[in-house]
Amino acid sequence: MKKLLSKVSILDKYIFSKYVSTFFFTVLLFTMISVVIDFSEKVEDFLHEACTAHQIIFDYYVNFIPHINWLLWPLISLIAVIFFTSRLAHNSEIISVFNAGISFKRLQISYMAAAALITCIHLFGNHYMIPLANKKRLNFEHTYIHKNNDKGKTENVHLFVDHGTKVYLRFFNKSDKTARDFRLEKFKNSDLVYVLKAKSAEWTPKTKTWKLSNIEERSFNGLKETIHIDRSGTKDLKINLSPQDFVQYINQKEMLTSGELLEFIAQEDERGSGIAKPFEIEFHRRTSDSASILILTLIGVAVAARKVRGGMGLHLAIGIGLGALYVFLSRFSITFAQNDSLPSIVGVWIPNLIFLVVSVYLNLKAQK
C-alpha cells in the first residue's frame, strides 16, 4: 500500500510539472507569434505617430502580452494537455499507469490540480489584473492608433442621473468640457415638479460640479408655478454626471475591473440608459472563460489518453477542432445575449455547459 501511494505521489508530481511546463512553454510560443503578427500590422502607425520606443514597449506591448495570453489560455490549456498526454500514451506510459492499479479517475486528479492552479491565476487576472493592463494599452491605442474609436454621444443627449431626475444637453464639447442648452427635470410620482434651464454649463474638475450660467428655474406644486430667472448670475450644480459619461469606447468594458464593472452596471441601470448589457456580459464572461480551463482539461485528457494509430497528430487535430468549436459557440451565444434573446449569464455559460456534457461523455468512453 505504501509503495502504491509512493508511486501515485511521484506520478502526481510528474503530471503536474509536465502540464505546467508544457502549458507555459506553449504560452511563450503563442506570445512570440502574437507579438510578431501585431507588430507587423501596427508598425506603420508606430512610424507615423509621435510615440517613442519606450511608449511602444512599456505602455503597449508590456500590457498587450497579458491581454492576448488571457484570451488564449483556455485553448492553450487544451493544446498543452493533448500534447504531453498524447506522448505519454504513444510511449505506453498511460497503460503502465493503469497496470500499476491507478484508475483513470485517479489519474485525472493530477491534471485537475494543475488546471485548478492555472484557473485561479486566470480568474484573478480576468477580474483585476488584465483590466488594469488594458487601461494603459487601450489609452495608447486611442491616442496613436484608433483615434476615432470614441462613440460617445455629444448631441441631443438624454440621461437619467438618478431616480426621477433627467438631464438633457443639446451639445457637449469634449475638448473644453462645456455644454450648451442644459436642462434638468425632476419628477415625483410621474409628475414634473422642477425644471432647471441654463444656456451653458461648464465642468469644474476641482469641485466636480457644473457651473451653470444664464439660468431659469421653475417649480411646480399642483397648478401653482414658481419662476426664478437669473440671466447674469451663475450656479454650481452637483449631480451624478461628469464628462467621462460622454466618452464611450467600443472596448471600454475591457478597461474596468470587475468591481468597477458592477458599479457602472448599477449606475446605468439607475439611469435607464440601456447600455449596461455588454458590461454584464463582460462580467460573466470573465468567470466563464476561467472555468473553461477545467472543462477543456477534462476533454483533453479523455481525448489524448487513448493510444491511436494517428498518434499525436490526430489528437492535436481533434483538440484544435474542439477548440475552434468552443470559440464559435462562445461568439454565437454572446451574440444572442447581446440581442436580449438570452439573459447575460445564460448566454455566456452555454458553451461551458455544452462542453461539460461533452467532457462527461468522453470521459465515460475514455480508455480505462
C-alpha positions in Angstrom: 0.0 0.0 0.0 2.8 2.4 0.9 4.6 1.5 -2.3 1.4 2.3 -4.3 1.0 5.6 -2.5 4.6 6.5 -3.3 4.1 5.7 -7.0 0.9 7.8 -7.0 2.7 10.7 -5.3 5.6 10.6 -7.9 3.1 10.4 -10.7 1.1 13.3 -9.4 4.3 15.5 -9.3 5.3 14.3 -12.7 2.0 15.0 -14.4 1.6 18.3 -12.6 5.1 19.5 -13.6 4.5 18.3 -17.2 1.2 20.1 -17.5 2.5 23.4 -16.1 5.8 23.3 -18.0 4.1 22.4 -21.3 1.4 25.0 -20.8 3.8 27.9 -20.1 6.1 26.8 -23.0 3.1 26.9 -25.3 2.1 30.3 -23.9 5.6 31.5 -24.7 5.3 30.3 -28.3 1.9 31.9 -28.8 3.1 35.1 -27.2 6.0 35.4 -29.7 3.7 34.7 -32.6 1.1 37.2 -31.4 3.6 39.9 -30.9 5.2 39.4 -34.3 1.8 39.5 -36.0 0.6 42.5 -34.1 3.8 44.5 -34.7 3.7 43.8 -38.4 0.1 45.2 -38.5 0.9 48.3 -36.5 4.5 49.2 -37.5 3.3 51.8 -40.0 1.2 53.5 -37.3 4.2 53.5 -34.9 6.4 55.1 -37.5 3.9 57.8 -38.5 2.8 58.8 -34.9 4.8 60.7 -32.4 5.2 57.8 -30.0 8.5 56.8 -28.5 10.1 53.3 -28.4 9.6 53.4 -24.6 5.9 54.0 -25.0 5.5 51.3 -27.6 7.3 48.7 -25.4 6.2 49.6 -21.9 2.8 51.3 -22.5 1.6 49.0 -25.3 3.4 45.6 -25.6 4.0 45.1 -21.9 0.2 45.3 -21.5 -0.7 43.7 -24.8 1.1 40.4 -23.9 -1.1 39.6 -20.8 -4.2 40.7 -22.7 -3.6 38.3 -25.6 -2.4 35.5 -23.3 -5.5 35.6 -21.1 -7.7 35.3 -24.2 -5.8 32.2 -25.3 -5.2 30.4 -22.0 -8.3 28.2 -22.2 -7.3 26.9 -25.7 -3.6 26.7 -24.8 -4.6 24.5 -21.8 -6.4 22.1 -24.1 -3.4 22.0 -26.6 -0.9 21.6 -23.8 -2.8 18.7 -22.2 -3.3 16.9 -25.5 0.4 17.5 -26.5 2.1 15.9 -23.5 -0.7 13.3 -22.7 -0.5 12.0 -26.3 3.2 11.5 -25.9 2.6 9.6 -22.7 0.0 7.4 -24.5 2.3 6.9 -27.5 5.1 5.7 -25.2 2.6 3.3 -23.5 3.1 5.2 -20.2 -0.6 5.6 -19.7 -1.1 1.8 -20.0 1.7 1.3 -17.4 -0.1 3.6 -15.0 -3.3 1.6 -15.4 -1.3 -1.7 -14.9 0.1 -0.2 -11.6 -3.5 -0.2 -10.3 -4.2 3.6 -10.7 -7.6 4.3 -12.2 -8.4 6.8 -14.9 -10.3 8.9 -12.4 -7.4 9.0 -10.0 -5.1 9.9 -12.9 -7.3 12.9 -13.7 -6.8 14.4 -10.2 -3.2 15.3 -11.1 -4.4 17.1 -14.2 -7.1 18.9 -12.4 -4.7 20.1 -9.7 -2.6 21.8 -12.3 -5.7 23.1 -14.1 -7.0 24.5 -10.9 -3.8 26.4 -10.3 -3.9 27.9 -13.8 -7.6 28.6 -13.4 -7.1 30.6 -10.2 -4.3 32.7 -11.8 -6.6 33.3 -14.9 -9.6 34.2 -12.7 -7.6 36.8 -10.7 -6.2 38.2 -13.9 -9.5 38.4 -15.7 -11.3 40.2 -12.8 -8.5 42.6 -11.8 -5.0 42.5 -13.3 -5.9 42.4 -17.1 -8.3 45.4 -16.9 -5.6 47.5 -15.3 -3.2 46.5 -18.1 -5.9 47.2 -20.7 -6.3 50.8 -19.4 -2.7 51.6 -20.4 -2.8 49.5 -23.7 -6.1 50.9 -24.9 -5.2 54.5 -23.9 -2.2 54.1 -26.1 -4.3 52.7 -28.9 -6.9 55.5 -28.6 -4.1 58.1 -28.7 -1.9 56.8 -31.5 -3.7 54.0 -33.5 -7.5 54.1 -33.3 -8.1 57.8 -32.8 -11.8 57.8 -33.9 -13.0 55.0 -31.6 -14.8 57.3 -29.2 -18.5 56.7 -30.0 -19.8 58.8 -27.1 -22.9 60.9 -28.0 -22.5 64.6 -27.8 -25.7 66.0 -29.4 -29.2 65.9 -28.0 -28.2 63.7 -25.1 -30.9 62.5 -22.7 -29.8 60.9 -19.4 -31.3 59.9 -16.1 -28.8 60.9 -13.5 -30.7 59.3 -10.6 -34.2 58.1 -9.8 -36.7 60.7 -11.0 -34.1 63.2 -12.3 -33.4 63.6 -16.1 -30.8 65.7 -17.8 -30.9 67.0 -21.4 -27.9 68.6 -23.3 -28.2 69.9 -26.8 -24.5 69.8 -27.3 -21.4 68.8 -25.3 -17.9 69.9 -26.3 -15.4 67.2 -25.1 -12.3 69.4 -25.6 -13.3 72.2 -23.2 -15.9 70.2 -21.2 -18.7 72.7 -21.8 -22.4 72.1 -22.6 -25.0 74.2 -24.4 -28.7 74.3 -23.6 -28.6 72.4 -20.4 -31.9 71.2 -18.9 -32.6 69.3 -15.7 -36.1 67.9 -14.8 -37.2 66.3 -11.6 -40.3 64.1 -11.3 -42.3 62.9 -8.3 -44.9 60.2 -8.8 -44.6 60.7 -12.6 -45.4 64.4 -12.2 -43.0 67.2 -13.2 -42.1 69.2 -10.1 -38.9 71.1 -11.0 -37.2 72.4 -14.2 -33.8 74.0 -14.4 -32.6 75.5 -17.6 -29.2 77.0 -18.4 -27.8 78.4 -21.6 -24.4 76.9 -20.8 -22.8 74.6 -18.3 -19.0 74.2 -17.6 -17.4 71.3 -15.8 -15.3 72.3 -12.8 -12.8 69.4 -12.1 -11.7 70.7 -8.7 -15.2 70.6 -7.1 -16.7 68.1 -9.6 -19.6 70.4 -10.2 -21.3 72.0 -13.2 -21.1 75.8 -13.3 -24.4 77.0 -14.9 -24.9 80.4 -16.4 -28.0 82.2 -17.8 -30.4 80.3 -15.5 -34.1 79.8 -15.4 -35.8 77.7 -12.7 -39.4 76.6 -12.5 -41.1 74.8 -9.6 -44.5 73.2 -9.8 -46.9 72.5 -6.9 -50.1 71.3 -8.4 -51.4 74.1 -10.5 -49.1 76.6 -8.8 -45.9 77.5 -10.7 -42.9 79.5 -9.3 -40.4 81.0 -11.7 -36.9 82.3 -11.0 -34.7 83.8 -13.8 -31.1 84.9 -13.4 -29.5 85.9 -16.7 -26.3 87.3 -15.3 -25.5 85.1 -12.4 -24.1 81.6 -12.1 -25.0 78.4 -10.1 -22.9 75.4 -9.1 -24.8 72.1 -9.6 -23.6 68.8 -8.2 -25.2 65.8 -10.0 -24.3 62.3 -11.0 -22.9 63.4 -14.4 -19.4 64.0 -15.5 -17.5 64.5 -18.8 -16.5 60.8 -18.7 -20.1 59.9 -19.3 -19.8 61.3 -22.8 -16.8 59.1 -23.6 -17.9 55.7 -25.0 -15.3 53.4 -26.5 -16.3 50.1 -28.0 -13.8 48.2 -25.8 -14.4 50.4 -22.7 -15.7 47.4 -20.8 -12.2 45.8 -21.0 -10.7 48.7 -19.1 -12.8 48.2 -16.0 -12.0 45.9 -13.1 -14.9 43.7 -12.0 -15.7 46.0 -9.1 -15.8 49.0 -11.4 -18.0 47.0 -13.8 -20.6 46.3 -11.1 -20.6 50.0 -10.1 -21.0 51.0 -13.8 -23.8 48.5 -14.3 -25.7 49.7 -11.2 -25.3 53.3 -12.3 -26.5 52.8 -15.8 -29.5 50.7 -14.6 -30.5 53.5 -12.3 -30.2 56.0 -15.2 -32.2 53.7 -17.5 -29.6 54.3 -20.3 -30.0 50.8 -21.7 -26.2 50.4 -22.4 -25.4 48.1 -19.4 -26.0 44.7 -21.2 -22.5 44.4 -22.8 -20.9 45.2 -19.5 -23.0 42.5 -17.8 -21.9 40.0 -20.4 -18.2 41.0 -19.9 -18.5 40.5 -16.1 -19.9 37.0 -16.5 -17.5 36.1 -19.4 -14.5 36.6 -17.1 -15.6 33.9 -14.8 -16.8 31.6 -17.6 -13.5 31.8 -19.5 -11.6 30.8 -16.4 -13.9 27.9 -15.7 -13.5 26.6 -19.3 -9.9 25.7 -18.4 -11.1 23.0 -16.1 -13.6 21.7 -18.6 -11.2 21.7 -21.6 -8.6 19.9 -19.4 -11.0 17.1 -18.8 -11.7 16.9 -22.6 -8.0 16.9 -23.4 -7.2 14.0 -21.0 -10.1 11.9 -22.4 -9.1 12.5 -26.0 -5.3 12.1 -25.7 -5.1 9.2 -23.1 -6.0 6.6 -25.7 -3.2 5.3 -27.9 -4.3 5.5 -31.5 -2.7 4.9 -34.9 -2.7 8.6 -35.8 -0.7 9.4 -32.7 -0.2 13.0 -31.6 -1.2 14.5 -34.9 -4.7 13.0 -34.7 -5.0 14.1 -31.1 -3.9 17.6 -31.9 -6.3 17.8 -34.8 -9.2 16.7 -32.6 -8.1 19.2 -29.9 -7.8 22.1 -32.3 -11.2 21.2 -33.8 -12.8 21.2 -30.4 -11.2 24.5 -29.5 -12.4 26.1 -32.7 -15.9 24.8 -32.0 -15.7 26.2 -28.5 -14.8 29.7 -29.8 -17.6 29.5 -32.4 -20.2 28.6 -29.7 -18.9 31.4 -27.4 -19.3 34.1 -30.0 -22.6 32.7 -31.1 -24.2 32.6 -27.7 -22.8 36.0 -26.7 -24.5 37.5 -29.8 -27.8 36.1 -28.7 -27.2 37.5 -25.2 -26.4 41.0 -26.7 -29.6 40.9 -28.7 -31.7 40.2 -25.5 -32.6 36.8 -26.7 -31.0 35.3 -23.6 -30.1 36.5 -20.2 -26.4 37.6 -20.0 -25.3 34.9 -17.6 -27.1 32.1 -19.6 -25.7 33.3 -22.9 -22.1 33.4 -21.6 -22.2 30.0 -19.8 -24.0 28.0 -22.6 -20.7 26.9 -24.3 -19.3 25.7 -21.0 -22.4 23.7 -20.2 -22.4 22.1 -23.6 -18.7 21.2 -23.3 -19.2 20.0 -19.8 -21.7 17.4 -21.2 -19.1 16.6 -24.0 -16.4 16.1 -21.4 -18.6 13.7 -19.3 -19.4 11.7 -22.4 -15.7 11.5 -23.5 -14.6 10.5 -20.0 -17.2 7.7 -19.9 -15.9 6.4 -23.2 -12.2 7.0 -22.4 -9.6 4.3 -22.1 -9.8 2.7 -18.6 
